[in-house]
Amino acid sequence: MTWRRYIYFWLAGVAGLCVLVALLNVVVDPYGLIGTREIRGLNVLKPAATTRTRIVKPVQGERAAPSTLILGNSRPEMGLDPESAVWSSAQKPVYNAGIPGASVYRSMRYGQSILAEDSVQLVIWGLDFADFLIRADQVRDRCSWPPPEEDWESRLRVSASMLPADGWRMQRLKDYAVSILSTGALVDSLMTIASQQDGGVGTRTALGFNPAQDYGPIIRAEGQHVLFAQKNAEMDARLMDKDWEIVDEKCQSSEDYRSVEEFLGQAKDRGIPVILFINPYHVDYLETVWRAGLWPLFEDWKRRLLRLAADGGAEAFWDFSLLNDYTTEAPPPPGDRQATLHWFWEPAHYKAELGELMLREMLGPPAEAQAPVGVLLRSGTVDGHLDAQRRLAAARFGEVSPD
């Protein structure tokens, strides 16, 4: 064989291998980025998608062309099911754009990019107290708007002012190329195929929902108490013995409040109603807020958000962060690998069963036998509501919240 023919066959072999890799990655679509049809036993479960949500969700959300858009962090991502029977036909399709660990600003920006598709008729946005906390000893400008653009925003179709963005098409092409041609994607495709019989693997659905399947093996192996102990330790480390604020004294606002304010204004200009809600927390989480001396700040945060919601024309503002029968389930004792809570996975993440009841209240009407999960906040009744919750907290956690 001549050297020319050898090189020809070598190049042909490499090209053929690249084509096979690309075809496999397209068919399996391990991240859900391409939108290939899902086939049971091949690619329905997508464990590799759990680490690519920040890349995939802008594309996936636009592809879904949703009538209803869910925004927030990992709490609504695993708590509000886009395929719930609660949604009316007019509210479907629903896309869950919740991003684990997302800041309020990032949630807003992902929502803006999907809003640019002009299909959205309703937005439901879950907010968290901890996401609004500012370390008093962190010196930086928290009043300028919009904040400096970050690398991840290159994937979004619009700017923070809802103007057409530059460069997002090229970034999308790069992301597609990596998901089709890279050896990393090949490994993830093979892992995807191999994991299809594993009912405990983490995944994301085509509508952005996290069914929290990966909690099951942990509970069966160690018990749900382990999940509670771990999250409680994380919350203690984050909230205790630190000087927290929720607004910058100079402007009496913050990047987080401005994010909500700007999004409400943009949605209002487009005639899109927005329902804001505070995610429910288990009593263990609320006790950490109380012991950290942050309960007054917690109440102030709710009041500020209510004013912002009213001024911004939000459709409604719901508070699910309450002490009630849903949030005060006692976690199983150490070593119990059978018992599980009905409403919570751990102190910070609620189950879709609770999310179902929340949706019934927000979208109405709730089932007749359903005890209230949350409270619709209004300016005339918010003080009485907060007073009642404070008394319940004092009775449960101690007479006086620590300073």
Secondary structure by P-SEA (a helix, b strand, c coil): ccaaaaaaaaaaaaaaaaaaaaaaaaaaccccccccccccccccccccccccccccaaaaaaaacccbbbbccccccccccccccccccccccbbbcccccccaaaaaaaaaaaaccccccbbbbbbbccccccccccccccccccccccccccccccccccccccaaaaaaaaaaaaacccaaaaaaaaaaaaacccccccccccccccccccaaaaaacccaaaaaaaaaaaaaacccccccccccccccccaaaaaaaaaaaaaaaacbbbbbbbbbbcaaaaaaaaaacaaaaaaaaaaaaaaaaaaacccccccccccccccccccccccccccccccccccccccaaaaaaaaaaaaccccccccccccccccccaaaaaaaaaaaaaacccccccc
